[in-house]
């Protein structure tokens, strides 16, 4: 009997260990469709030329949503992202079979945000940086620091440093990553064109605070900057690339149109998810080339286009 009990314990332990998977997060720095580089010329959505000379930010409060909505916190984990090097960060080993989404915030959470930064020493991500990423104990860390030049001759400088506990926004990216028996890799793209969305950078904003263009940058990071990496979203290669599907307007006041520009692929179903990744409803498709849906409530959503069970595309959608 004793041997039998010991055998059961070993079996249970083996099953538990089998479910453990190493989870890695990668973030590729981008400028639109191009890989990011400092002093690379680009254009924002207001058709204004710019070059970025500094892009620094923190990621924290990382949560993994998996296996039917279970949420696993990655404890005491911080990432310092800098445009000079893509992020490749091992989050840890967790009991996960199927990942559904990843949640995180840009910045540092309170009360850690307002502690003395000298308590951290390199190589910890919160250790003092040069140039500085900390305003002082009361104001805390710069959540995002983005600087550069704009204008026809790039002779207008801009600096936007977003911070403040009230601006510590959480976001959700729907993706299953690439998943095998022992590891999950979550690949994200960070498009810094979208960090400057709606900002008149030709005016040379110098905002180091909480309620001007610096706040818009933080909201842009929350709503637009991050997306599943190309060809890796939801664990499969999406059949429609960004040039083959048009979802507009985005942001929208509720009415959203969807155009499929690749006539060789048909959409059979549209699924809607909320900001947490929770499934909301399915929309029937009657016309493949141009479709429309109407959403009544403001918020951030995710649209998923499918052909039967094949994922064609995923799109974050903002209803204002």
N, C-alpha and C positions, 0 to 999 in steps of 0.2 A: 504493500500500500504506500509506504514511504517513497519507494522508487517511482511509483506511478505519479504521486503528487509532484515530485521533483521534475519528472518528465513534462508534466503539464506546465510547470513554471518556466522551464526552458523553451517550450513551444510558444507560450505567451510572450516571452521576452524576444524570441526570434521574430515573431509577427510584428511586435512593436518596433524593433530595430529596422525591419524591412520597410516600414512606412516612413521612416526618417529620410528626408531629402535635403541636400545642400542647396540653398537658394542664393543666387547671385543676381545683383542688379547692375545693368550696364546702361549708361546714358551717353549717346552720341551727340556731340555739339554740332548744330547745323545753322546755316543761314539759308532758309528756304530749302531748295533741293540740294544745295551744295554743303560740303563739309565746312565747318566753321574755321576761320582763321582770323587772327587779329589784323586790323587795318585792311580788311577785305571790303571792297565797295559793295553795297547792297542798297535796296530800296524798300521803304516801309509801305503800308497800305495807303498812305496819303501821298504816295509818289514822291517822297523826299529821300534824297541820297544820304547815306550815312556810312561811317566806319566805326567799328567798336574797338576801343583800346583797352577796356577792362570789363570783365564779366565774372563776378564772384557771387556765390550764394550758398546757403545752407539748406540741407534737407534733413528733416527729423520726424519723429512720431510715425514711423513707417508701420503699416499694418498690411497683413496678407489676408485676403478674403478667399476662402476655399471650401470645397466639399459641402455645397449647399448653404453657403452664407456664413460659415464659421469665420470668426475674425481672430487672427493671431497677431499680437503686437510683437514687433522686433524691439526688445527692451534696450533702453539706454544706448541707442545707436544714432550716430550723427554722421553726415556726409558733408564735406566741404568741396563744392564743385567750382572749378576754375576752367575757363575756356581753353587753356593751354594743353589740357589733357582730358581725354574722355574718361568717364567714370566706369570703373570696374570694381565693384564692391561686394564682398561676400557678406550676406546678411546673417547667415547662421544656418543651423540644421533644424528642421521642423517636421512635425508629423502632418504631412500634406500629401494627398493623392492627386487632386486636381485643383490648380489655382484658377480663380475666377476674376480677380482684380487685385490691384495694389492701391493703397491709400497712403498719402504722405502730405506733409506740410512743408512749405518753403519758409525757412526761418528757424528760430529756436524758441521752444515753449517756455512759458513762465512756470515756476520761478527761476529756472535755470537761466533764462534770458537776462535776468536782472542781477545775477550773482557776479562776484568779482572774477573777471576772466583770468586773472593770474593764478587761480587754483588749477588751471589746466596747463600741462606742459606738452611740448611737441613729442611725438607726432599726433597727439589727440586733435581731432578736427576743430575743437573749440579753443585750442591754444591761440595766443596772440598771433596776429598776422601782420605782414607788411606788404602793401599798405593796409592800414588798420581796418578791421571789420567790426569794431566795437566803439560805441559812442560814449559809454560810461555806465555805471551801475544802474542808474535809474532808467535810462533810455534803452540800454541793452545793446544787442548785436544789430549790425546792419543785416537784414534778412537777404537783401539783394543789393549789389552795387554794380551799376552799369554806366559806363562812361564812353565818350567817343566824340566824333566831330560830324557835322552835317553841313548842308548847303552846297551850292554849285561847285565851289572850290574847297569844300570841307574846311572852311575857315571859321565855323561857328561851333564852339564846344558845348557839350551837354554832359550833365552828371545827375544821375537819379539814384539815391540811396534810400530804399524803402525799409521801414522798421516799425516797431510798436506792437505790443501784445495784442491789441485789438485787430491787427492786420495779419494775424497768424492763421492763414486760411488752409483748410484741408481740401484735397481734391482726390478724385478717384479715376484711375485709368483701367478700363476693362481689357484684360489680356490674360491668357492662360500661359504665356511664355512658351519656351521650348521645354518639353517635359520628357524625362526618361525615368528609368527605374530608380535612379539614385540622385538625380539633380534636376533643378528647375532654373532656367536662366530667363530673367525678365529683361527684355531689350526695349529701351525707350529712346526716342529722339527728342531733343530739346531745340526748338526752332527759335532763335533769338530775333529773327525778323518780327515774330509775333509778340515779343516782349515790348516792342515799340509801337504796337498797334494803337491807332487813334491819338498818338502824341505828336504835337507839332514840334519836332526836333529842330526845325529851321529857326525857331525862336530862341534856341539855346537854353532850355530849362536847366537851372541849377537848383535842384530840390533835394534837400537832405532832411527829410522829415516824415510827415504822416498823412498829408491831405492834399497833395497836388499831383504832378506827374509821377512822383515817386509811388503814390498809392495806386495809380493806374498801372504802373509796372507790376506791382504785386498782384493786382487783379488779373493782369494779362498772364502772369505765370500760372495763376490758379485756373484760368479758363482756356488758354490757348497754347501755351508754350510746349507742353509735354504731350506726346502721342506714342502709341506702340511703334516700335522700330519697323522700318520698311520690310515687308515680307515675313514678319514674325508675329503680327497681331493675332491674338487668340490661338496661338500655337500652330497656325497653318499659313501658307502663303496666300494672301488675298488675291483673288483673280482680277479685281478691278484696282488699277493704280489711281493715283490722285488726279490724273489727267483724263480718266475715263468715266468718272462719276462727278456730277455737279449737284451739290445740296445747298440751296440758297433760299432766301437770304439767311445769313448766319453771322450775327444774332438776328432773331426774327421776332415779330410781334405775335406770332402764333401760327401763321400760315407758312408752311415750308414746302418748297418744290424740289423734286428729285429728278434729275435727268441722267439717263444712262447713255453715254456717248459711244460705247462699244456695242454695236448692234449684234455681235456674235454671242453675247451673254444676256440671258434673261433673268429677271428678278421674280421670284415666286412668293416672297414673303418679306415683310419689314417688321422688325421687332424693336420695341422701345424699352429702354432701361432708365432708371432714375440715377441721381448722382452717386448713390451708394452702390450701384451695380445691380439693384433689385429689378427683376423683370416686371414690366407694367402691362403691356398689351401687344397684340399682333395686328398689323394692318394688312388687309387684303390688297392684292395687286391686280388691277384690271388693265392697265396700259403700261407696257414695259418701257417705252421711250421717255415718257414724262408722267410722273406721279406727284401727288400732293397729299399732305396730312395737315391737320389742324390741331394744335395743342392749346388748351385753355389756361393752363397755369404757368406762371413765371418760374424759371429755374434752369438748371443745367441737366441735360439729358444725353443719352447715347443712342444713336440709331445703328441698327445692324441690318444689312441687306443680305439676303440669302437666296440661293437657288436650291430648293429642297433643303438638304442639310449642309450644303456647302456655303461657307461664309465668303461673300463677295467683297464686302467693305464694312468698315466701322467708322462712325463719325460722331465727334462731340458736337452737341447742339445747344445753343444758348437762347432761351426764350425770355424776352424783356417785357 
